[in-house]
């Protein structure tokens, strides 16, 4: 064994130890979900599940189909389509620029260096529209935005949510912490926090409703109650309203932080969007 | 004539306003906690158990069935989040029941159960800001009803 080999061996070992340390560091926060990670699919009726399982029966899909046309349509002053940069929406290579849609929804929200805040798929779409297409933003809860987020979510079906935002070295860590604080903060006249329903009493009945684990992996979701696809932030607003708390705005910092935190709570859950729920 | 109509409306509004303020003032949460119980009636009057049962069912009032199984057979789908309230009066006396309805967080700071007669929660919607979930007499009515659950 010559000197060079020894140095290389030490370097390799050192890298391994550092990587292992990072790995441990990344999951240092305890799993708050309980023994099982589950989405609302688990407690949905057979009929609702069947709708989600079959894209032809999924009532959220017509909106997604419309978005697929929009995806390929040139728009804005730059006269560019999404496909011009990303390739076909289901192209695993993501066109000539190598920006595939596959896995995006499972990875988001990510850190936006421009705003120094989390950016979710909705805001990312609008950033592309204003920055590259020179087009008008989609309204947050518009059909075009819901269809487009549904179309992008579809490319991540079955891919586990991935978040390392609990890691102090992760750029999203400050947002993760703020989201965690939000999750455990009581609010509204009924004075409840997210954790009271979705952690302490998950799986239990509120009248005829099963309390979910509050996971975000199925969004946008077609809620039969809404008769429409809806965003995660719409659901947050509904939850807040139910406990008589003033909801925050679509795309607000508070909800972006919460979305960042929920992506971490759901890490490992396969993506289901666009899902179907009661 | 227009002027008169306007005056009448203004007087009417002032009257409604004064009434609203009075109603709210009457329901401002005032109670005395003794050893984690509230022995005295919030209104000084006895409760009406029949009305208390209605308040317990009403989804916009007590909505007790959201979380508790209760001897209210005509209503379907009782929640299972909280304890079954059959026989609750055997387990708790009136002063303890009152504490548990008014502000259960005094007994368990981590409970999910709302405090039905407190104000000052974080970020309450405008519609409910400064208001208690139940009025003082409604709390007494619910207590009177719960006392029948032997």
Boltz contact constraints between the chains, C-beta under 6 A:
constraints:
  - contact:
      token1: [A, 187]
      token2: [B, 122]
      max_distance: 6.0
  - contact:
      token1: [A, 187]
      token2: [B, 123]
      max_distance: 6.0
  - contact:
      token1: [A, 188]
      token2: [B, 124]
      max_distance: 6.0
  - contact:
      token1: [A, 189]
      token2: [B, 121]
      max_distance: 6.0
  - contact:
      token1: [A, 189]
      token2: [B, 124]
      max_distance: 6.0
  - contact:
      token1: [A, 189]
      token2: [B, 128]
      max_distance: 6.0
  - contact:
      token1: [A, 190]
      token2: [B, 114]
      max_distance: 6.0
  - contact:
      token1: [A, 191]
      token2: [B, 114]
      max_distance: 6.0
  - contact:
      token1: [A, 191]
      token2: [B, 121]
      max_distance: 6.0
  - contact:
      token1: [A, 196]
      token2: [B, 112]
      max_distance: 6.0
  - contact:
      token1: [A, 201]
      token2: [B, 81]
      max_distance: 6.0
  - contact:
      token1: [A, 204]
      token2: [B, 80]
      max_distance: 6.0
  - contact:
      token1: [A, 204]
      token2: [B, 81]
      max_distance: 6.0
  - contact:
      token1: [A, 205]
      token2: [B, 79]
      max_distance: 6.0
  - contact:
      token1: [A, 205]
      token2: [B, 80]
      max_distance: 6.0
  - contact:
      token1: [A, 206]
      token2: [B, 66]
      max_distance: 6.0
  - contact:
      token1: [A, 206]
      token2: [B, 79]
      max_distance: 6.0
  - contact:
      token1: [A, 207]
      token2: [B, 66]
      max_distance: 6.0
  - contact:
      token1: [A, 207]
      token2: [B, 77]
      max_distance: 6.0
  - contact:
      token1: [A, 207]
      token2: [B, 79]
      max_distance: 6.0
  - contact:
      token1: [A, 208]
      token2: [B, 77]
      max_distance: 6.0
  - contact:
      token1: [A, 244]
      token2: [B, 125]
      max_distance: 6.0
  - contact:
      token1: [A, 244]
      token2: [B, 128]
      max_distance: 6.0
  - contact:
      token1: [A, 245]
      token2: [B, 123]
      max_distance: 6.0
  - contact:
      token1: [A, 246]
      token2: [B, 123]
      max_distance: 6.0
  - contact:
      token1: [A, 246]
      token2: [B, 125]
      max_distance: 6.0
